[in-house]
Amino acid sequence: SQPVGPQLLQRIGPTIELSLASLLVGVGIAFPIGILSAVKPGSKLDVIASFFSQIGVSVPSFWRGILLILLFSLTLGWLPPSGYTPFGEDAGDWFSHLILPAVTSGIVSASILTRFIRSAMLDVLNMNYIQTARAKGLTEQTVTTRHALRNALISIVTIIGLQVTALMSGVVIVEVVFGWPGLGRLAL
């Protein structure tokens, strides 16, 4: 016999925190790997990135979360296995509780984004203006960052926007595994 609105408002904050942290982890992993894979297609790095990207999409989040808890919490003792501390109470404790759930969700996002970044960069790197920039004598780094990446960002930013909504729904299971007091726990 309680209204649902206040409960949702209370729980949406931790879910947004976790979703944004997961997005930061995903983008932080995907950009360097996707760009390097596109710059050196067919290299060992490209093959390894493709392999781990496939694994990242294939392994369910709850299983990945359990494995990370076993490794970093129970075996190494570096991070807490579950729980939540509000940022206002203790920022350090909040961050230590945020790492494992954010990495768990961020790996899926990174796997998807790595593929899209690689694909977008490969499309742009094969354009005529890129060959013209190389012919002018620009360094490969300048060609990649100033010309190719800027034009590839148009489609990449679109995919990142779609990832935000996917992460909001995808963290539901991660919240349950890590005892995070968000909308996923409320739904359960």
N, C-alpha and C positions, 0 to 999 in steps of 0.2 A: 504493500500500500504506500509506496513512495514514488514520487515523480521521477521519470527517467532522465529528464534534462540535466539536473544538477549532477547526477552520477556520470553522465557522458562528458560534461564539462570538466569534471574532476579528473577523468581518466584520459582525456584527449591529449593533455600536455605531455605526459611520458611517452605516448605513442608518437607524437610529432618529434620529440627529442630523439627517439630511437630511429625513426625514419630518416631524419636529416643526417644523423651520424652515420647511418648505413649508406646513404647517398654519398657522403664525403669519402667514406672508405672505398666505395665502388669507383667513384671518379678518380680518386687518388691512385688506385691500382690500375685502372683501365687505360687512362691516358698515356702514361709512359710505355706500357706494354703494347697497346694498340698501335701507337705511332712507330715504335721500333720494329714491330712485326711488319708494318706496311713499308717501311723504308728498306728493310732487308727481307723481302718475301722468299720463302723457301729455305731460310737459314735455320740453324738449330733453335735459335730463340723463337722463331715463328712457329716451328713445329711444337716446341714445348708449350708456348702460349696457347696454341690451338688445343693441345691435349688438356691442359689445365682448365681452359675455358669450357671444354666439353664436360669435364669432371665437375666443375663448379655448377653447371646447370643441371647435371644429372643427379647429384647427391641431394636428397631431401634436407631441408633446413633443420628439421628436428634432429636428424642423425648427425649432421655436421656440428650442431650445437652440443650434443652429448659428447662427441669426440673432443671438441675444444674444451669442454668442462673437464673431461678425464685427463687431458694433457696439461692444460695451464692451471687448473685449480687443484685437482687431486694429486697428480704426479709431481708437478713442479712447485705448486703452492704459490704461484705468482699473483693470481687474481681470484676474487671471490666467485664461487660457483653460481650464485643467484642473489636476488634481492635488488633493492632500489633505495637510494638515498637522494632526496631532493637537492638540486644544485644549491639552493639558498642555505641549506644546513651545513653541508661539507662538500666543497667542489672537488676535492681530491678523491673522496669516497665515491661521489657521483660518477666521476670519470672512470675509476677502477671497476665499478659495476656496469658501466656502459660499454667497455671495450669488447668483451666477448659477444654480447648480443649484436653489437654493431658490425663486428667482423663476420659473424654468422650470416646476417642478412646482406651485408655488403659484398660478400663473395659472389652471390647470385647476380647482383647488379653489375659487379665488375666483369663477370663472365660474359654477360649479354653485351655490355658496353664495349668490351674489348673487341668483340666481333664486328660491331657496327663501326667503331673507330677505324679498325684495320680496313674494312671494306670501303668506307668513305675516303680514307686517305689514299688507298690504291686507285680509286676512281679519279681522284684529283691529280695524283702523281702521274697519271698517264695522259693528261691533257696537254695540248700544244703550248699553252703559255708557260707551263712548267719547263718544257724543253727549251723554250725561248729564254727563260730566266737562267737556266744552266748554260746556255750558249753565250749569254752576256758575261759569264765568268763569276756569277754569284756562288758563294760557298753552298755546300749541300745543306748545312744547318739553316742558312738564310732562306733557301728555297723551300725547305720543309716547314719552317715556322712562320715566315712572313707570307708566303704564297699558298702553299698547300693546306696548312692547318687552318688558316683563316677561312678559306673557302669550304673546307670540309666541316667546319663548325656549324654551318647552317643545318645540316641534317643531324649532326651529333647532338646539338642542343634540343632538337625536337625529340629525339630518343630519350634524352635525360629527363625532359618534361614528362614523358610517358612512364619513365621509371619511378618518378615521385609517387604517382598513383598506385603503381604496382607494389612499391615498398610499403605504402600505408596498409594495404591488405595483406602483404606477405609477412609483416612483422607479427601478425596475430599468433602464429605458431611459435615463433621465437619468444614472444612474451610469456607464453605458457611454460616453455622449457626453462627460461631463466628467471621465472618468478617476477617478471616486470609488471608493475601495476597499471597497465594501459587498457585500451579497448579490447584487446584480445583476451585478457584475463576476465574482463567484465562480460564479454560474450560467452566465455566458457561458464 
